[in-house]
Amino acid sequence: MISMTPRKHISLQRTLVTPVVSIMMTLCVGAAIFAILGYDPLAALYQFFIAPLSRPDQVADLFVKACPLIITATGLVFCYRANVWNIGAEGQIVMGAVCAGGVALFVPGLPDILLMPTMILAAMVGGMAWALIPGILKARFNTNEILVSLMLTYVAALFIDWLVRGPWRDPQSFGFPLTKSYDEAALIQRVDLPGIGTLGQLHWGVVAALVLALVAYFVMSRTLFGFQVKVMGDAPRAGAFSGFCAARTTIGVLCISGACAGVAGMVEVSANMGQLQPEVSFGYGFTAIIVAFLARLNPLGVIAAGLVIALAELGGDSAQMALGMPKVVTGVFKGILLFMLLAGETFNRFQLRISWPALSRAPAARGR
């Protein structure tokens, strides 16, 4: 019989060694797969882990790739620490992008200095409103927030698809499902480093993502609300005896998560696209779930976990271009990396026990 029991104490040494062992196992398994498929294992691993970090501008692009993951996963940390399972961040990203895009496209006469703050506020409201639906239904009718938030993701995807193909489509887009391009004031500008200038695609949204993670860490570790979130997630009955309201906590963490996801959608569109299109989030909402758990539901850990996932994505693109490796192969390797990291974290937190049941023997028949 196999059982897993939580460890009473997790040492710092185990915490540091576990991800290293997971990555080493990934390298060994990945090298074996590449060799079997006829690729040079060392060249493939170089493209995955070294090539995306070989130049400063590529390092900047790594942070750009991780930006929406960090923002979205930071919000999800609040939900999961409170034992509220928001699986619909993908839809909240889309609705945040739609609401911000509505301000950028259809609010004429707004001063340039107010346009970006208004877009951010609209994105927060859009993502928050989409997350409020499962929150209110759970608080009022005790519905399953996993199913509701997940189903709303597909509603959001169909809604933006209808918008960009119908009422919001640019008449001069030659039939393509695109809106008009945003004005310059609605675009997130690149970071201009002193003496260097712009570095890759690095933009101010990356800076905002890092600041958001720091603020979330302070809220979770130094405020009453953060303590309430952790208590309601770890011991709901103790939280109820302390006077904390489960319904308010559920709605509160879903609002935070939805607002963060909405901002991630706004940043992705305003920094990298400049207009709305049917696909504004390429699975960031679902990938952010993995990021949140790799970070051990720690807002500071979200930064490192987001960079690891972004490195795997960029490394896969690099391997496809440099070695002609099929996308399915790079996808398998990325899946192995995520599996090893999550498995290592599981064994870090839980102790595996294997017990062999005693074989019962029937008493030997006695002859008469």
Secondary structure, DSSP 8 states (H G I E B T S, - for coil): -EEEEE-S---HHHHHHHHHHHHHHHHHHHHHHHHHTT--HHHHHHHHHTGGGSSHHHHHHHHHHHHHHHHHHHHHHHHHHTT-----HHHHHHHHHHHHHHHHHH-TT--HHHHHHHHHHHHHHHHHHHHHHHHHHHHHH---HHHHHHHHHHHHHHHHHHHHHTTT--TTSTT-S------GGGS--EEEETTTEEEEEEEHHHHHHHHHHHHHHHHHHHSHHHHHHHHHHH-HHHHHHTT--HHHHHHHHHHHHHHHHHHHHHHHIIIIISS--S-S-SSHHHHHHHHHHHTTT-HHHHHHHHHHHHHHHHHHHHHHHHH---HHHHHHHHHHHHHHHHHHHHHHHEEEEE--------------
